[in-house]
Amino acid sequence: MTAAASPEFEELAADLGQRIIAAELRGLVLRFGDETRIVGVADRMPPAATLEAPLEELQVVLSGQRGAEELRALRWIGNPEPYIALLASS
């Protein structure tokens, strides 16, 4: 059974979605366990990539606590590169 996403996670995911739209990228699927969140979808374009990780790891990623190489090491379906700059810590 998958842990329930916290309100903080949902807020971080929504913020990422807005940044994806602002950057004019296609959406991103966040998958944890048997749940998914689709963020940044606009103009009926389907998401371009999927990031799969445990919920706790996705929360850390969405909080900006992972560097670019750490992000690339996660399980991606599709090209992660357009999303790395939006997610990577400085």
C-alpha positions in Angstrom: 0.0 0.0 0.0 1.3 3.4 -0.9 1.6 6.1 1.7 -0.7 9.0 1.1 0.8 12.2 -0.3 0.9 15.1 2.1 -0.6 18.5 1.4 3.0 19.8 1.2 3.8 17.2 -1.5 0.7 18.3 -3.4 1.7 22.0 -3.1 5.2 21.2 -4.3 3.9 19.2 -7.3 1.5 22.1 -8.2 4.4 24.6 -8.0 6.5 22.3 -10.3 3.6 22.2 -12.7 3.4 26.0 -12.9 7.2 26.1 -13.5 6.9 23.5 -16.3 4.1 25.5 -18.0 6.1 28.8 -17.6 9.2 27.1 -19.2 6.9 25.9 -22.1 7.7 22.3 -21.5 5.4 19.4 -21.8 4.0 17.9 -18.7 5.7 15.4 -16.3 4.3 12.3 -14.7 5.3 11.7 -11.1 4.8 8.1 -10.2 5.1 6.7 -6.7 3.9 3.2 -5.9 0.6 2.7 -7.6 -0.2 6.4 -7.7 0.6 9.1 -10.2 0.4 12.9 -10.4 0.6 14.6 -13.8 2.0 18.1 -13.5 2.5 20.9 -16.0 0.0 19.8 -18.7 -1.3 22.5 -20.9 -2.9 22.7 -24.4 -3.9 19.0 -24.3 -0.3 18.0 -25.0 0.5 14.7 -23.3 3.3 14.5 -20.7 6.8 14.0 -22.2 8.4 12.1 -19.4 7.8 10.1 -16.2 9.8 10.2 -13.0 9.4 7.1 -10.8 10.5 7.1 -7.1 9.2 6.4 -3.7 7.0 9.2 -2.4 9.6 10.3 0.2 12.2 10.7 -2.5 9.9 12.6 -4.8 9.2 15.0 -1.9 12.9 15.6 -1.5 13.3 16.1 -5.3 10.4 18.5 -5.4 11.9 20.4 -2.4 15.0 21.2 -4.5 17.3 19.0 -2.4 18.9 17.0 -5.2 21.7 18.0 -7.6 21.5 17.4 -11.3 23.6 14.2 -11.3 21.4 12.8 -8.4 18.3 13.6 -10.5 19.7 11.9 -13.6 20.3 8.7 -11.5 16.6 8.4 -10.7 14.3 6.2 -12.8 13.1 8.2 -15.8 10.9 7.2 -18.7 11.6 9.7 -21.5 14.2 12.4 -21.6 14.8 14.0 -18.1 17.1 16.8 -19.4 14.4 19.4 -19.9 13.2 19.0 -16.3 16.7 18.8 -14.6 17.2 22.6 -14.4 13.7 23.0 -12.9 14.4 20.4 -10.2 18.1 20.6 -9.4 19.4 22.4 -6.3 21.8 25.2 -7.0 
